[in-house]
Amino acid sequence: MKSEQKLIFQFMLRYVAHAAIMTAIPSLISRALNKPIDVAYIFAMCALAAWMTAKWLVSTHVITDRKE
């Protein structure tokens, strides 16, 4: 697998893992307590997962946040 393809796969896997953990656990708890969860919370957690993944890419110098 080429390094770019491997990197894209790592990016997607990391995002999916973050989003799954950050949305699935609260959803399971809300179902167990029979309390509905706000859809905005799910969207917010997915956005936060995307931000965390982007910060990981910047910190590993895959992408840079500085102007050249």
The first five atom37 places (N, CA, C, CB, O) and aatype in JSON, in Angstrom:
{
  "aatype": [12, 11, 15, 6, 5, 11, 10, 9, 13, 5, 13, 12, 10, 1, 18, 19, 0, 8, 0, 0, 9, 12, 16, 0, 9, 14, 15, 10, 9, 15, 1, 0, 10, 2, 11, 14, 9, 3, 19, 0, 18, 9, 13, 0, 12, 4, 0, 10, 0, 0, 17, 12, 16, 0, 11, 17, 10, 19, 15, 16, 8, 19, 9, 16, 3, 1, 11, 6],
  "atom_mask": [
    [1, 1, 1, 1, 1],
    [1, 1, 1, 1, 1],
    [1, 1, 1, 1, 1],
    [1, 1, 1, 1, 1],
    [1, 1, 1, 1, 1],
    [1, 1, 1, 1, 1],
    [1, 1, 1, 1, 1],
    [1, 1, 1, 1, 1],
    [1, 1, 1, 1, 1],
    [1, 1, 1, 1, 1],
    [1, 1, 1, 1, 1],
    [1, 1, 1, 1, 1],
    [1, 1, 1, 1, 1],
    [1, 1, 1, 1, 1],
    [1, 1, 1, 1, 1],
    [1, 1, 1, 1, 1],
    [1, 1, 1, 1, 1],
    [1, 1, 1, 1, 1],
    [1, 1, 1, 1, 1],
    [1, 1, 1, 1, 1],
    [1, 1, 1, 1, 1],
    [1, 1, 1, 1, 1],
    [1, 1, 1, 1, 1],
    [1, 1, 1, 1, 1],
    [1, 1, 1, 1, 1],
    [1, 1, 1, 1, 1],
    [1, 1, 1, 1, 1],
    [1, 1, 1, 1, 1],
    [1, 1, 1, 1, 1],
    [1, 1, 1, 1, 1],
    [1, 1, 1, 1, 1],
    [1, 1, 1, 1, 1],
    [1, 1, 1, 1, 1],
    [1, 1, 1, 1, 1],
    [1, 1, 1, 1, 1],
    [1, 1, 1, 1, 1],
    [1, 1, 1, 1, 1],
    [1, 1, 1, 1, 1],
    [1, 1, 1, 1, 1],
    [1, 1, 1, 1, 1],
    [1, 1, 1, 1, 1],
    [1, 1, 1, 1, 1],
    [1, 1, 1, 1, 1],
    [1, 1, 1, 1, 1],
    [1, 1, 1, 1, 1],
    [1, 1, 1, 1, 1],
    [1, 1, 1, 1, 1],
    [1, 1, 1, 1, 1],
    [1, 1, 1, 1, 1],
    [1, 1, 1, 1, 1],
    [1, 1, 1, 1, 1],
    [1, 1, 1, 1, 1],
    [1, 1, 1, 1, 1],
    [1, 1, 1, 1, 1],
    [1, 1, 1, 1, 1],
    [1, 1, 1, 1, 1],
    [1, 1, 1, 1, 1],
    [1, 1, 1, 1, 1],
    [1, 1, 1, 1, 1],
    [1, 1, 1, 1, 1],
    [1, 1, 1, 1, 1],
    [1, 1, 1, 1, 1],
    [1, 1, 1, 1, 1],
    [1, 1, 1, 1, 1],
    [1, 1, 1, 1, 1],
    [1, 1, 1, 1, 1],
    [1, 1, 1, 1, 1],
    [1, 1, 1, 1, 1]
  ],
  "atom_positions": [
    [[0.84, -1.17, 0.0], [0.0, 0.0, 0.0], [0.9, 1.24, 0.0], [-0.96, -0.01, 1.22], [1.85, 1.32, 0.78]],
    [[0.6, 2.18, -0.86], [1.38, 3.41, -0.93], [1.24, 4.2, 0.36], [0.97, 4.25, -2.13], [0.26, 4.06, 1.09]],
    [[2.22, 5.04, 0.61], [2.2, 5.8, 1.87], [1.01, 6.76, 1.92], [3.5, 6.59, 2.03], [0.44, 6.96, 3.0]],
    [[0.63, 7.37, 0.8], [-0.52, 8.27, 0.79], [-1.81, 7.51, 1.08], [-0.63, 9.01, -0.56], [-2.66, 7.98, 1.83]],
    [[-1.96, 6.34, 0.47], [-3.14, 5.53, 0.72], [-3.18, 5.07, 2.16], [-3.18, 4.32, -0.23], [-4.25, 5.04, 2.79]],
    [[-2.04, 4.7, 2.69], [-1.97, 4.27, 4.08], [-2.35, 5.42, 5.01], [-0.56, 3.75, 4.41], [-3.05, 5.21, 6.0]],
    [[-1.88, 6.61, 4.7], [-2.2, 7.78, 5.5], [-3.69, 8.11, 5.46], [-1.39, 8.98, 5.02], [-4.29, 8.42, 6.49]],
    [[-4.28, 8.04, 4.29], [-5.72, 8.28, 4.17], [-6.5, 7.24, 4.95], [-6.15, 8.27, 2.68], [-7.48, 7.57, 5.62]],
    [[-6.07, 6.0, 4.88], [-6.73, 4.94, 5.64], [-6.63, 5.21, 7.14], [-6.13, 3.57, 5.3], [-7.61, 5.04, 7.87]],
    [[-5.45, 5.61, 7.62], [-5.28, 5.94, 9.04], [-6.17, 7.1, 9.45], [-3.81, 6.26, 9.34], [-6.77, 7.09, 10.52]],
    [[-6.25, 8.11, 8.59], [-7.1, 9.27, 8.86], [-8.56, 8.84, 9.0], [-6.96, 10.32, 7.75], [-9.24, 9.22, 9.95]],
    [[-9.04, 8.06, 8.04], [-10.44, 7.63, 8.07], [-10.71, 6.74, 9.28], [-10.8, 6.89, 6.78], [-11.74, 6.88, 9.94]],
    [[-9.79, 5.84, 9.56], [-9.98, 4.94, 10.69], [-9.99, 5.7, 12.01], [-8.87, 3.88, 10.71], [-10.8, 5.41, 12.89]],
    [[-9.13, 6.67, 12.14], [-9.08, 7.47, 13.37], [-10.36, 8.29, 13.53], [-7.86, 8.41, 13.36], [-10.92, 8.37, 14.62]],
    [[-10.84, 8.89, 12.43], [-12.08, 9.67, 12.5], [-13.26, 8.79, 12.87], [-12.35, 10.39, 11.17], [-14.06, 9.15, 13.74]],
    [[-13.38, 7.64, 12.23], [-14.5, 6.74, 12.51], [-14.44, 6.25, 13.96], [-14.48, 5.54, 11.54], [-15.48, 6.15, 14.62]],
    [[-13.25, 5.95, 14.44], [-13.12, 5.5, 15.83], [-13.53, 6.6, 16.81], [-11.69, 5.06, 16.11], [-14.27, 6.34, 17.76]],
    [[-13.05, 7.81, 16.57], [-13.44, 8.92, 17.45], [-14.95, 9.14, 17.42], [-12.71, 10.21, 17.05], [-15.59, 9.24, 18.47]],
    [[-15.5, 9.22, 16.23], [-16.94, 9.49, 16.1], [-17.77, 8.37, 16.72], [-17.32, 9.68, 14.63], [-18.79, 8.64, 17.36]],
    [[-17.35, 7.14, 16.53], [-18.1, 6.01, 17.08], [-18.1, 6.03, 18.6], [-17.53, 4.69, 16.57], [-19.14, 5.84, 19.23]],
    [[-16.94, 6.25, 19.17], [-16.85, 6.27, 20.64], [-17.63, 7.44, 21.21], [-15.39, 6.34, 21.09], [-18.35, 7.29, 22.2]],
    [[-17.49, 8.6, 20.59], [-18.09, 9.81, 21.14], [-19.6, 9.88, 20.94], [-17.46, 11.02, 20.53], [-20.28, 10.66, 21.6]],
    [[-20.14, 9.07, 20.04], [-21.59, 9.08, 19.83], [-22.26, 7.8, 20.32], [-21.9, 9.28, 18.36], [-23.39, 7.85, 20.8]],
    [[-21.6, 6.67, 20.19], [-22.24, 5.4, 20.55], [-22.43, 5.24, 22.05], [-21.42, 4.25, 20.02], [-23.49, 4.79, 22.49]],
    [[-21.44, 5.58, 22.83], [-21.54, 5.39, 24.28], [-22.67, 6.23, 24.87], [-20.22, 5.74, 24.95], [-23.48, 5.7, 25.62]],
    [[-22.75, 7.54, 24.57], [-23.89, 8.31, 25.09], [-25.24, 7.81, 24.57], [-23.72, 9.77, 24.75], [-26.24, 7.86, 25.28]],
    [[-25.27, 7.34, 23.32], [-26.52, 6.82, 22.77], [-26.96, 5.56, 23.52], [-26.36, 6.52, 21.28], [-28.14, 5.39, 23.8]],
    [[-26.01, 4.68, 23.82], [-26.35, 3.47, 24.57], [-26.84, 3.81, 25.98], [-25.14, 2.54, 24.65], [-27.79, 3.2, 26.48]],
    [[-26.2, 4.78, 26.61], [-26.64, 5.19, 27.94], [-28.03, 5.8, 27.89], [-25.65, 6.2, 28.55], [-28.87, 5.51, 28.75]],
    [[-28.29, 6.64, 26.88], [-29.62, 7.26, 26.78], [-30.7, 6.22, 26.51], [-29.62, 8.33, 25.68], [-31.82, 6.35, 26.99]],
    [[-30.37, 5.19, 25.74], [-31.36, 4.12, 25.52], [-31.61, 3.32, 26.79], [-30.88, 3.17, 24.4], [-32.75, 2.94, 27.08]],
    [[-30.56, 3.08, 27.54], [-30.72, 2.33, 28.79], [-31.57, 3.1, 29.79], [-29.35, 2.01, 29.4], [-32.34, 2.51, 30.55]],
    [[-31.43, 4.42, 29.8], [-32.21, 5.25, 30.71], [-33.55, 5.68, 30.12], [-31.41, 6.48, 31.09], [-34.34, 6.34, 30.79]],
    [[-33.8, 5.29, 28.88], [-35.03, 5.62, 28.17], [-35.23, 7.13, 28.08], [-36.23, 4.97, 28.86], [-36.35, 7.63, 28.22]],
    [[-34.15, 7.84, 27.84], [-34.18, 9.29, 27.66], [-33.66, 9.59, 26.26], [-33.33, 10.03, 28.76], [-32.6, 9.09, 25.87]],
    [[-34.38, 10.4, 25.5], [-33.9, 10.71, 24.15], [-32.65, 11.6, 24.19], [-35.0, 11.41, 23.33], [-32.46, 12.4, 25.1]],
    [[-31.81, 11.43, 23.19], [-30.61, 12.25, 23.08], [-30.82, 13.24, 21.94], [-29.32, 11.37, 22.84], [-31.4, 12.9, 20.91]],
    [[-30.35, 14.44, 22.13], [-30.53, 15.49, 21.14], [-29.67, 15.2, 19.91], [-30.17, 16.88, 21.74], [-28.51, 14.82, 20.03]],
    [[-30.25, 15.39, 18.73], [-29.52, 15.15, 17.49], [-28.36, 16.13, 17.35], [-30.47, 15.26, 16.28], [-27.32, 15.79, 16.78]],
    [[-28.53, 17.32, 17.87], [-27.45, 18.31, 17.8], [-26.21, 17.81, 18.54], [-27.91, 19.66, 18.39], [-25.09, 18.13, 18.15]],
    [[-26.41, 17.04, 19.59], [-25.27, 16.48, 20.33], [-24.48, 15.53, 19.43], [-25.76, 15.73, 21.59], [-23.25, 15.55, 19.42]],
    [[-25.19, 14.7, 18.67], [-24.52, 13.76, 17.76], [-23.7, 14.53, 16.73], [-25.56, 12.84, 17.06], [-22.54, 14.18, 16.47]],
    [[-24.29, 15.57, 16.13], [-23.56, 16.37, 15.14], [-22.36, 17.06, 15.78], [-24.49, 17.42, 14.51], [-21.29, 17.13, 15.17]],
    [[-22.53, 17.56, 16.99], [-21.42, 18.22, 17.68], [-20.28, 17.25, 17.96], [-21.9, 18.86, 18.99], [-19.11, 17.61, 17.81]],
    [[-20.6, 16.04, 18.35], [-19.55, 15.05, 18.64], [-18.83, 14.63, 17.36], [-20.15, 13.83, 19.34], [-17.62, 14.39, 17.39]],
    [[-19.55, 14.53, 16.25], [-18.9, 14.21, 14.97], [-17.97, 15.34, 14.54], [-19.96, 13.93, 13.88], [-16.88, 15.1, 14.03]],
    [[-18.41, 16.58, 14.76], [-17.55, 17.72, 14.43], [-16.32, 17.74, 15.33], [-18.33, 19.05, 14.58], [-15.22, 18.03, 14.87]],
    [[-16.5, 17.42, 16.6], [-15.36, 17.37, 17.52], [-14.4, 16.25, 17.12], [-15.85, 17.16, 18.97], [-13.18, 16.42, 17.21]],
    [[-14.93, 15.13, 16.69], [-14.07, 14.03, 16.23], [-13.27, 14.45, 15.0], [-14.92, 12.78, 15.9], [-12.09, 14.11, 14.88]],
    [[-13.9, 15.2, 14.1], [-13.18, 15.69, 12.92], [-12.08, 16.66, 13.33], [-14.15, 16.37, 11.93], [-10.98, 16.62, 12.78]],
    [[-12.37, 17.53, 14.29], [-11.37, 18.49, 14.77], [-10.2, 17.75, 15.42], [-11.99, 19.48, 15.77], [-9.04, 18.08, 15.18]],
    [[-10.49, 16.75, 16.24], [-9.44, 15.97, 16.9], [-8.56, 15.27, 15.87], [-10.04, 14.94, 17.86], [-7.34, 15.21, 16.03]],
    [[-9.18, 14.75, 14.82], [-8.42, 14.07, 13.78], [-7.56, 15.06, 13.0], [-9.37, 13.32, 12.82], [-6.42, 14.76, 12.66]],
    [[-8.11, 16.24, 12.72], [-7.33, 17.26, 12.02], [-6.15, 17.72, 12.87], [-8.22, 18.47, 11.67], [-5.05, 17.92, 12.34]],
    [[-6.35, 17.88, 14.17], [-5.24, 18.25, 15.05], [-4.17, 17.16, 15.06], [-5.75, 18.5, 16.48], [-2.98, 17.46, 15.14]],
    [[-4.58, 15.9, 14.98], [-3.62, 14.8, 14.92], [-2.8, 14.9, 13.63], [-4.35, 13.44, 15.0], [-1.59, 14.69, 13.65]],
    [[-3.46, 15.21, 12.53], [-2.74, 15.34, 11.27], [-1.73, 16.48, 11.33], [-3.72, 15.58, 10.12], [-0.61, 16.34, 10.83]],
    [[-2.11, 17.59, 11.94], [-1.19, 18.72, 12.07], [-0.03, 18.35, 13.0], [-1.92, 19.97, 12.59], [1.12, 18.68, 12.72]],
    [[-0.34, 17.68, 14.11], [0.72, 17.35, 15.07], [1.7, 16.32, 14.53], [0.1, 16.83, 16.36], [2.86, 16.29, 14.95]],
    [[1.27, 15.49, 13.6], [2.18, 14.52, 13.0], [2.84, 15.06, 11.74], [1.44, 13.22, 12.68], [3.53, 14.34, 11.03]],
    [[2.62, 16.34, 11.47], [3.21, 17.04, 10.34], [2.78, 16.46, 8.99], [4.71, 17.01, 10.44], [3.5, 16.58, 8.0]],
    [[1.62, 15.82, 8.97], [1.08, 15.35, 7.7], [0.61, 16.55, 6.9], [-0.08, 14.32, 7.92], [0.86, 16.66, 5.7]],
    [[-0.09, 17.43, 7.58], [-0.46, 18.71, 6.98], [0.1, 19.8, 7.89], [-2.02, 18.84, 6.79], [0.28, 19.58, 9.09]],
    [[0.35, 20.93, 7.33], [0.9, 22.01, 8.13], [-0.12, 23.13, 8.24], [2.22, 22.54, 7.53], [-0.92, 23.34, 7.34]],
    [[-0.08, 23.83, 9.35], [-0.99, 24.94, 9.55], [-0.3, 26.28, 9.34], [-1.6, 24.88, 10.93], [-0.87, 27.33, 9.63]],
    [[0.91, 26.26, 8.85], [1.63, 27.51, 8.62], [1.64, 27.85, 7.13], [3.08, 27.42, 9.17], [1.58, 26.97, 6.28]],
    [[1.71, 29.12, 6.86], [1.75, 29.6, 5.47], [3.19, 29.5, 4.97], [1.22, 31.07, 5.36], [4.14, 29.8, 5.69]],
    [[3.32, 29.09, 3.74], [4.67, 28.99, 3.16], [4.8, 29.94, 2.0], [4.98, 27.56, 2.7], [5.86, 30.01, 1.37]]
  ]
}
